[in-house]
Amino acid sequence: LSSSATSSMNLYCLNAAISACEKGGAWVEALSLYEKTRNDGIKPNFVTVSSLLIALEKAGQKELAQSVYDDAVADGIVSPWKCRLDNNAGLGSGSVAALEDKMTRMLDLHQFSAAMAKIAVSSVMESLLSSHCSSTEKKAAQHDKTKDLVIITGKGKGSKGGESVLMPVIRELLLNNYGIEADVESNNAGRLRITSQKLLFLVEDRGWAVCDDDDYWYEECGSVEDSV
């Protein structure tokens, strides 16, 4: 077998083993397998991370789950942010220039398990509350509080019963943990919107310091062709 075929086989075995650990409640073993294979030079994929996060969530290991998620985002295994057309905004003439003005950076939870989705949303909200700037340390927010936060949960077309699994989970998390009632978009039942007013109120009410606008770490959306 070639090295690439061997690597794929090893990854397949890893995913099967971690999935079995998750189903059996063996989160310690799942985490150990994950860390060992990474040290051995085998890069995990989206399935690996998803199964591990489910196992850690079931065990109540929130800090470990957050660490695994952060590493996966940093390594490009998980990419929660996508640039999409904002369906809640008028599209004007429909020209390319007009469309590009309506491109919005959204938190896209398609294919995410409930465990991963909750971590993704919590990461954004906590970054808004804990972002700070000083001469020795800077921690930038993942989203601009002056702009609406759009979360794509999906409409549940691929789910059993045809109902979104993630939407009620995320709405409950936002309400219970942050006192925010996210609105379902009237023209897209697969998206939630948190208005900038709600984000600003949250930060003012709970946040202790906020970076200037130019301290956000992300890049704005580019062209329509690059984002679709």
N, C-alpha and C positions, 0 to 999 in steps of 0.2 A: 504493500500500500504506500501511496505517496504521503508526504508529511501533512499535506492539506487534508487528505482523506482520513488519516489517523486523528488529526486534530478535530475534525467534524465528528468522528465516532466518539472520541473522548467527551466532547461537548454534549453529544446526545446522551451518553451514559450519565454524565453529570446532571443533566436536566431531569432524567428519569429518577435518579437517586434522590435529588432534592425534592422532587414532587412526592416521592414515596415518604420521605421524612416529614414533609408538610402534612400529608394525610395522616401520618401516624403520630403527630404531635412532637416529633423529635427535632425541635428547633436548634438545639445545641449541635447535633450531628449535621444538620443542614448547613449551619453557619460554618462549621469546621470544614466541610467539603468545599464550600464556596471559597473560603480563604486559602485552602491548600491548593486548589486548582489554579487560583490566581497567582499564587507564589510559584507554581510550576510553569507559568507562562501561557496557560489556557485562558483566553478571554471569554468571559461569560457573555450571554446574549440576553435579549429582552425576556425570554421565557425563564431563564435562570433567575434573573432578578425578581421577576413577578412571583415565582413560586417561593422564593426565599422571603420576600416581604409578607406574603400571606402567612407563612409559618411564624414569622416574628410577631406579626400582629395578633395571631391567635394566642401567642404566649405572653402578650402584653409587653413586649420588648420594644417600646417606642423609640428610645434613643438609638438602639442598634439598627432598627429599621430606617430611621432617618439618615444614619451614617451610610448605610448601604445605598439608599436612594441618592444621596448627595454624590457618592462616588460614581454611581451609574450615570448621572447627569454629566458629571465632569468628564467621564470617559466617552461620552457620546452614545452610550448604550440606550439611554432613555432621553428623548427629546420632547419635552412637554409643550414647548411654545411653537406655535405655527402662525404664519401671517395669512389671514383670510379676509374676504370681503365682509364688511360690517353690514349685515342684513337689516339692521335697525336704522340705517342712515340712507338718505336719499341719494340715488346714484346719478342724478343730473342727466347729462346728455348721453352717458354711456360710453364716452370716448375713453381711450386708454389713460389719458391724463386724469380724467375724472375718476376712473376706477382706482387708480393708484392712490389718489387722495383718500379713498375710502378703505384702503387696506389697513387692517387692525391686527395687532399682535394679540393672539388669544391663547388661553390655556386649553390645549386639546387633549382630552382624556380618552379618546378613542383607543380601544384595545387595552386600556388599563383595567386591572382588577380593582375591586373596591378598596383594597388595602393600599395599593399604589396611588390611586386617585386621591384618597384622603391625605396621604403624605404630601402629594403634589400641591394640593390646595392649601394645606396647613403651612407648607414651606413659604408660599407666597404671602399669606396673611401674617405670619410671624416675621417675615422680612420687613414688612411695612411697619410693624410695631417696634422692632428692635434695631432698625437701621440707624446708624449714627456715624458721625464724623468727628475726628479729633486729630491732633497733631501726631499722635502715635498709632492710631488704629482707625480703620474705616470699614464699615460693613454696609454695603449698599443694598437698597431694596430691589426686589425682582420686578416690580411694577410701579409705574408712575401713578401716584395717588390722585393726581388731577385728571386722570382719564378713567373711563368706565372699565371695569374688569369683566371680560367675557369668558365664560367657561363652557367649553363644548363637552357635553356629556353623552351626546347621541340620543336618538329617538327610541332606541331599543328595538330596531327592526330585526336585529340578529339575536335578540334575547328571547327566552321562553315566555310565551304569552304576548310578545310584541310590545312590552313596556320597558322603559328605560330602567336599568338596575342602578346606575350611578346617580341619576338626578335626585331621587329622594335621599340617598346617602349623603350627597354633598350638601343639599339644602339643610338637612338635619345638623350636619357638622358646623356649617356656618352659623346657624341659629343658636345652637347650644354653646359653641365655643367662643363666638364673636358677637353674638347678638344681632346678626345681620340676616335679614330675610331677602334672599336672592330671588329676583323676578325671572320667570320663564318668559322668553321673548315671544311676543304675539305672532311674529311672522316666521319663527323657527323654534319649534317645540323641543329641539335638541340642544338648546343653548340657555344658559343662565347669565344674567347680567347683574353686576353689582355697580351701582352708579358711583360716580366720583364723589358725590355728596356723602354717600354712606361711608366710603373709604376715608374721606377727610374727617368725618365725625369720629370714626373709629380711632384713627391715629391721634386726633386731638384728645380724645377721651382716655385712651389707654397707652399710646406711645409716649416714650420719654424724650426722644430727640429724633430729628429727621434730617437726612442729608439733603443738600441742594439738588435741584433737578439734574444737574450735569454729573451727579454721582451715581446715577442708575447704571447698572453694569451691562444692560442688554443693548442690542442694536435695534434701531427702528426698522420697520418693514421696507423692503426694497421695491423692485418693479413687480408688476402683476405676473409677468412671465416667470420670475424667480420664486414666486410665492404660491402659485396654484398647484 
